[in-house]
Amino acid sequence: MGKTTKTELILRGSIYRVLIVLSIPIIINSLIQTLYNLADGLWVSKISSVHFAATAFVWPVNFLFISIGTGLSVAGTSLLSQLVGNGDYERAKEYTSQLMAATVLSSFLFTALGFFLSPHIIRLMGGTGELASLGNIYLRITFLDLPFLFVYFNINSIMHAQGDTITPMILSGASAILNVILDPFFIFTFGWGIAGAAWATLLSRALLTVVGFLLLFGEKNKLKPSFQGFKFNGKILKEIVTVGLPSSIGQSGASLGFIVLNAFIGSYGTATIAAYAMVNRITSLIMQPAMGIGHALTTVVGQNVGARQMERVREAFYKGLALTVLIGVLGTAVLILFDEPIIHFFMQARDDLQVIELSLTYLFYVSLSMPLMGIFSVFVGLYQGTGNTKYSMSMEIGRLWFVRLPMILFFKHLTSWGSTGIWFSMSFSNLIVCLYGFWIYLRKGWQKTVLDLEDEETEAVPDLDQLA
């Protein structure tokens, strides 16, 4: 299906169809991205549970820096999809160039910062001994792939804004296959251990980005960046920051929250960290369809906002909710009915009975909130698609800092629940944030878009024949 046909589908076709058509490649892409960490975790867990726990312990730190790149990507998808929906491709190309330049500069800055601060951050998190040593090795190498990751996020946003979700899926698939092949060689054959897992991921992502960058200048891409006589445009950068900064703050705030959360979990021992990491990777796989629909909704909302079709935006939101709730209920049933086989499949060190027992308890609690996690994704997709990322920011930060962490402190110091208090708090916080998201929706402030399109007086849907 070509881009023009997808634009027509997004603006006039069946909402259920467009959400499914756009989300399936995104889901596959997300599953592939999950394979990066999952492959690392499965191979590293064969060494020891401490090695596995180390990869999970430092993940929030890496994600804290990655959130800057994802913020720029969110801004790209939101702003570019609105321009595409309005038929303003020339202006969209200018935005693309500004996004790419800002992305490259920020990626090098945060790579250097993260690499040198890595051991100090791990020490502040409470990491000690072998856990801290292994975590620092893994984290420093993963920081080196930030430039590749940031650029690829931007390539993704440019393609998604045009309705092309298939090309990123193919690129990620090839990269993930390469990562899975390299992991055992780098970890065991070369004897690099946990560092081998990180180097395999870096090399795979570097090749992915190079190929993606070449495709960006191919004939099929209508939003080619141009750097001839390039100068930063203050107005465009301001709009990018207006949309991207709240998203980055929201994800950064969530990452900091997860760092604090990891410290709380670490106080219960390495086994609890390993159980937490194991179940999170399982649920991330189950929730990929719902999250994919949320991501697809950003493009659908953005293009329809650009075409001045707010009724269709609301229709897409409600139908997205229906799909994600259905997926969440099915996911809950699968995880509860097949909990033990699932845990045993992902936990290679079968003799670690404490990790398995803790994982089963956590899996039960998190399973109950699976539909809520899907609803959360739809709210984020709606608010990001309209460019009102301040609302998705407040949801991401509020869920952790104002609900989850205070509840964990309460259960830790004022009850005898032990680690069960953590599992309950994580599930209950999903309910509270969804209620908050619905309250924002009812207030209707999200309908005010930040992008000032040039032809403000045009209320009709643009001629689709001219979008080719």
N, C-alpha and C positions, 0 to 999 in steps of 0.2 A: 504494500500500500504506500503510495507516494505521499510527500508532505502536503501537497495541495488537497488531496483526498482526506488526509487526516485533519487538516484545518476545517474542511467542510463538515467532517464528522463531529469535531469538537464544537462547532458553532451551531449545527443544525441536526445532527444525528441523535439516535437513542442514547440517553445518558448512561444506562446500564452498559450498552455496547461500548461506548467510548471509554468508560472507566475500565472495563475488562481488557479492551484492546491495548490501551496505554499501560495498564498496570502489569500485565503478564510479563513483558520484557523487563520491567522494573523489578518485579518479584524475583525473576530468574537472576537478574543482575545483583540484587541484594543477597540472594542465597549464595551466589558466587563470591561476593565480597566477604560473607560470613565464613566461607570455606578457607579464606586466608588464615583467619585466627583459629578456626576449627582444626585445620590441618596441622598448624603449629602446635595447638594444644594436644591433639591426639598423639603426635610423635613425641612431644616433650614429656607427656605423662608417662611414656614408656621408660623414661630415665628415672623419675621419682615424682611424688606428689608435690615436693617442694619446688621443683622446676616448673611444674604446671601452675602452682600457686603464684610463682613469681611473675609469670606472664599476665595473670589476672590482676595482681597487685598493682602493677604499673600502668595498666590499660587506661584508667581515668586520667593519668598525667598526660599520656600521649594524646588522648581525645581532647584534653583541654586546649592543646595547641592546634589540633585538627579543626576545632570548632571555628577558628578564624577563617579557614578555607571553606568550610561548609556555609558560613555566613555569607561569603562572597558568592557562593554557588546559589544559595537561596535568592539573593538579590538578583542574580542573573536570570534565573528561571522566572521569577515574578515580573521583573521589568521587561525582559525580552518577550515573554509570552503576551503581555499586554500590548506591546508594540506590534507583534505579529498579528494579534487579533484585530488590531486597528488597521493593518495593512501597511504600516510604516516601516518598511524593510531598510531603507537608507539610514534612518535614525537608529534602528536596531544595530546596524553594523558598527556605528560609532560607539554605541554602548559596549559592544563586544570587545572592541579594541581597548577601551578604558578598563574593562574588567580584567582582561588578560594581563595588562601591564601592572595593575594594582596587585593581582594575584602573585605574579612572579616576584615582585619586590618584597611583599610581605612574607612569602614562603622562605626566602633566604634569611630574612631577619629572625624568624621564629625557629628555624633550624639551628642557627648559631646559638640563640638564647637557650633553647632546650638542651642542646648537647652539653653545654658547660654547666648548666644548673642541675642536671640530672641527679648526681649523687646527693646534692644538698636537699632537693625536693624529697627524695626517698627517705633521707634521714628525718626530715620534718614529719613525714607520714608515719614514722614509728618503725620503719623497716630496719631490721638488724640482722647480723650474722649472714648465713647463706642466702636467706630470702632477699636481703638488701643487695648483696654482691651479684646474684644472678639477675635481679631486677634491673640493676644499673647497666649491666652488659646488654640486656635485651632492649632497654629503653633508649640507650644512646644510639644504637644502630637504627632503630625505628625512626628516630628523629631525622636521620639522614635522608629518608625518603619523602619528607614533607614537600619539597619542591615538586616532585613528580606527582604526589597526591593532590596538591593544591591545583596544579594545572589540569589534571584529569577531572577534578570536580568541576572546573570551569567548562571544560569540553562537554561534560555531561549536561550542564545547565543550558548550554547553547543548543545542543541537540534536543533536549527535552522541551525547550521553549517552542520548538518547531513541530513538536509531536513525534519526533524520532526517538523512540525508546529502544529500538532494536539494535542499532549500531553500538551503543554503550554496552548492551548485553553481550554481543559477540566479542567485543574487545576484552571485557572482564572475564568471559569464559576462557579465552585463550590464555590470559594471564594467570588465572586460577589453576588451570591444568599444568602450566609451567611450574607454578609454586608447589603444587602437590608432588610433581616429579623431582624437583630440586630438594625438597625438605629432607627426605631420608639420606640423600647423598651428603648434604651439607652437615646434617646433625650427626650421623653415624659413620658414614664412609670416610669423610674428611675429619671426623672427630671434633667438630666445632661445638657440639652440644647446643645449648640454648642460643648461642650467637649464630649458629648455622640456620636456625629457624628464622631469625630476623634478617639475615643476609639473603636468604631465598626469597622472602617477601619483597625486600628492597629491589632485587634484580628483576623480579616479575613485574613490579609496578613501574619500574623505569622503562622497560620495553613496552608496556601497555601505554604509557604516556607518549612515548615517541611515535608510535603508530597512530594514536588518537590525534596528535598534533598534525601529522601529515594529512589525515582525513579532513581536518578542520579547513584545510585550504584546497580540498577537492571540489569537483564540479557540483556535487550533490548538496553541499552546504551553502545556504543562501545568506548566512550571516558571517561571512569571512572577515576576520579582523584585518586591519591595514595599519602598518606602522611607518609608512612613508610620510616623512615630515611630522611625525607624531608629537603631540603635546598633550599634557594632562588637561582635561576640561573640568574646571571647578564645579560647574552646575551638574554635570553628569556624575562626578564623584560624590557630590553631596547627596544626590538621589540614591546612589549605590550604598552610601553609608547609612542613609535614613532607613533603608530596607534591610541592609545586611548587618549593621551593628547590633540592633536588638536581637537578631537571630544568633549572632556570635556571642553576645552577652548571655542570652538564655542558655545556649549550649555550654558556654564556659562556666556559667554559674552551676549548671547541672553537673559538669565535670568536677568542679571543686566540691560539690556536695557528695559526689561519689568517692572522691579522695577521702573526705571525712568519714563517709560511710565505710570505706575499706578499713580505715583505722579502727572504727568500732568493731567491725567484723573480725579484724586481726586480733583484737583483745580476747576473743574467744578461742584463738588458736589457728594453726595452719589448716587443720582439717575443715574448719568452718569456712575459711577463705576458698579452699578447693571445692567445697560443696556449692558455695555461692557462684563460683565461676562456672562450674559444670552445668548447673540448672539454667543459668542465664544464657548459656550457649544453646541449650536445648530449646528454651522458650523463644529465643531470637529466631530460630529456624521455623518454629510453628507460627510465629506472628508475621513472617515475611509477607504473606498475601495481604493482610490488613494494612501493613505499613506501606506496601506497594500501592494500594488504592489511595492512601493518604497522599503519597508523593504524586500520583497521577492527578489527583484532585487539584494540586497546585497549578499545573498546566491548564487544566480544564477551566478552572476559575479565572486564571490570568487572561486567557484568550477571550473568554466571554465578558470579562470586565472591560477589556479593550474594545469589544464590539457593543458595549452598552446593553448587555442582556442580563440584568441582575436577577430576573425571575429564574432564568436558566441556572444561574449560580446557586440560588437557593435549592433548586431541584437537584442539582448535582450533589449538594451537601447532604440532603436527606437520603438520597439513594446510596451515597457513599456510606452513610451510617448503617443503612439496612444490610449492606454487603459485609461490612466489617463485624457487625454484631453476630451475623450468621457464622462467619469464619471463627470468631472467638468462642462461640458456644461449641462448635465442632472440635476446636482445639482443646477446650476444657475436658470434653468427653474422652478424647484420645489420651491425654496426659494422665487422667485419673484411672482409666481402665487398664492402661499398659505402663504404669509407672516403673515397676521393677525391671522389665525387659529394656525399657528405654535407658534407665540409669546404667544398667550393666553394659549396654552397648557402648555408651560414651565413656565409661570409666574403665580404662584398660587395666589398672592396678586392682585386681579383684580382691586382693587380700586386705585392702584398707577398708575394713568394715565400718569404721566411724564416719568416714567420708560418705559412704553409701547410705548410711542411716540418716545423716544430716541432709543429704541430697533429697531423699524421699520425703522428708518433712517439708523442706522448702518447696519442692515441686507441687505438693498438695496445695499449699497456701497460694502460690503464684498462679496455679491453674484456675483458681476461682475468679481471678481478676483478668483473665484473658480477653473477654469481651470489652472490658473497660480500656484496655491498652489499645484496642482497635479504635474505639471512640476517640481517644486522645489523639491518635494519628490523623483522624478526619478533621478534628478541630484545628490542628496545626496546619494541615493542608489548606483549609479554607482561609485562615488568617494570613498565611504566607502568600497564597495566590492573589489576594487583594493588596498585598504589600503592607498589611498591618501586622508586622512581625512583633510589635510591642506586646500584642496579646499572646502570641505563642511563647514569647520570652517570659511573660509573667506566669504562664502555665508551667513551663519547664522549671523555672526557679522555685516557684511556690510549692510544687509537688515535693521537692526535696527539702528545702530549707524551712518551710513553714508548716509542713505536715510530717513528712517521713522522719527526718532527723530528730525533731522534738519528741515524737512518739517512741523512737528507739531509745532515747535517753530515759524516758519515763519507764519503759519496760526493763531497762538495764539496771536502774538504780532503785526503783520502787516496787518491783515485782520479782518473782522467782521463775519467770518464764524462760530465762536463758536466751539462747539463739532463736527460739521460737518467736520472741518478741520482735526480732528483726524481720522475720518472714511475714508476720501479721501486719507490721507497720508498712511494709512495702506494698502489700496488696490493698490495704485500706486507703493509702495515699492516692492510689489510682482512682478510687471512687470519689474522693473529695475534689480532685483536680478536674474530673469530668463534670461534676456539678458546677464548678466554677466556670469552666469553658462554656457551658450552656447558658449561664447567667450573662456572660459577655455577649453571646449570640443574641439573646433577647434584647439587650441594650442597643443593638444595631450600629454601634460605632465602627464596626469592622467594614461597613459599606462605604466608608470614605477612603478612596484610593489616593496614594501618594504621587502616582505618576501623572504629571500634567501633560496629557496628549495634545499635540499641536492643533488638531481639528476638533476643538471642544464643542463646536456647534453641531457636529454630525452625530445624530442620534441613531441613525439606521445602521444595520449590519453592513459592512463593506462588501462590495461586489467580489464574490469569491473567485471569479474568473480573472480578476486583476491581481490576485495573491500569488499566482504562479510565477 
